[in-house]
């Protein structure tokens, strides 16, 4: 069994803290955001924060806002997490939810095609 890596533990901690920090951002343009994951490099210098946005049309605006507030978010993270170095942050939209929905749709189409063949 592989041990639970430090980078994974730090990523989980950052994900929790990032969710709270983003909730408290006072920008009215930000809609409903969910922090779905944080992938952090082994040297703990760079963290990629994956988010999902409720409204598809707000994705680009939300990413722009978060990238503009990167410095503030990183400073808030430094106050909450005791680490020697706070990783640099990059924000990305998590496409896995959309990908999962696409696969689910394809599976439903296959099932309905099979049901039509059997009848």
LINSUL-V691893 format. One record per pair of residues at least 6 apart in sequence whose ideal C-beta (glycine too) atoms are under 6 Angstrom apart, sorted by the first residue. I is the first residue (numbers start at 1). J is the second residue. D is the distance in whole Angstrom. If there is no record, write none. Layout:
BEGIN
[[I/J/D] [I/J/D]]
END
This chain:
BEGIN
[[7/40/5] [7/42/5] [10/40/6] [10/44/6] [11/38/4] [11/40/4] [14/38/5] [14/47/6] [15/35/5] [15/38/4] [17/77/6] [17/80/5] [18/35/5] [18/49/6] [19/35/4] [21/73/6] [21/76/5] [22/33/6] [27/65/6] [29/61/6] [29/65/6] [30/65/6] [31/54/6] [31/55/6] [31/58/5] [32/54/4] [33/51/5] [33/53/6] [34/52/5] [35/51/6] [36/50/5] [36/52/5] [36/94/4] [37/50/5] [38/47/5] [38/49/5] [39/48/5] [40/47/5] [40/87/6] [44/87/6] [45/87/6] [46/87/6] [46/88/5] [47/87/4] [47/89/6] [48/90/5] [48/92/6] [49/89/6] [49/91/5] [50/92/6] [50/94/4] [52/94/5] [52/97/6] [53/59/5] [53/62/5] [59/93/5] [63/91/6] [66/91/4] [67/91/6] [70/89/5] [74/86/6] [74/89/6] [77/86/6] [78/86/5]]
END
